């Protein structure tokens, strides 16, 4: 076998060194690529700290009612012979809703009219007798006592006539009372009596909700009643249509709490809207004001680091994040209140806090450039 020459050994050595150089270059390129990946700027979702006077939003449920509900009943006792309405029917002022049996009242009417005719005849007779007696007395043909007697008889006949006329008027009213009449336009919400039933005077037979302002009645505990005041504007939503929102005004607040539930009845007037129907479930939202501004953050903005509650604040100069200790307060519909640790205008990471580390470079959404510049001026701590 031929032994390698010195020149051959030199070529092999050179080839080996070249291969090692290429391998080193490749490793260096991979290392640089990893470094570039490690230094990639992470996009984040952020919010700007803006303290609010609203400490909490109070939400209560109630049902839509008519401001005026008429509990209609008969003014006399009787047997119902006709019912003309059902629940949900719309009625006009003057419409007859129910009717009582008129047979006995019709007999009373006939008797009263007969008594009136008799009283009128007696009055006419007594009046004629008095006039004749007056003429004879003036002719000095009868004594004064007889004239006075005729005058007394005439007065008695006049009183009897007046009584008979009142009796006829009374029985006429009784006949009118046999009809239960709607006194306002509205819709029937309850029917509590039916044909064939004997009903007493004053008992509720039909409930009619008047066609006027609608309202929502809610029950508010004494701990929250201070957040409501008459005339205050609140927000109303409806379960039947979440897109339907409107403003309402507190119309009335009960002077005392219910003895059983220990809550106060609050009535909220609504503006006229044909889409709002009686009986719909509504939610009333009212803001409870705070003496000092309150910061509310979503729960996703909070993180735990070594047992501390922190938020990640974006540094205005370097566009990096830094953990900052905060003190949390009460939970709110927006998330949680922050009592200490933030300044007005701070930019806080709102989501993805589990990926944050100190001095991590971040990229803010478009439009926050001016916000970052504004934060360079230190604001008073909250």
Secondary structure, DSSP 8 states (H G I E B T S, - for coil): -----HHHHHHHHHHHHHHHHHHHHHHHHHHHHHHHHHT--EE--EEE---EEEEEEEEEEEEEEES-EEEEE-SS-EEEEEE---TT-EE-TT-EEEEE--HHHHHHHHHHHHHHHHHHHHHHHHHHHHHHHHHHHHTT-S-HHHHHHHHHHHHHHHHHHHHHHHHHHHHHHHHHHTEEE-SS-EEEEEE---TT-EE-TT-EEEEEEESS-EEEEEEEETTTGGG--TT-EEEEEETTEEEEEEEEEEEEE-SS--TTT-EEEEEEEE---TT--TT-EEEEEEEEEEEEEEEEE-GGG-EEETTEEEEEEE-TTT-BEEEEE-EEEEEETTEEEEEES-BTT-EEE-S-GGG--TT-BEE--TT-HHHHHHTTS---B-
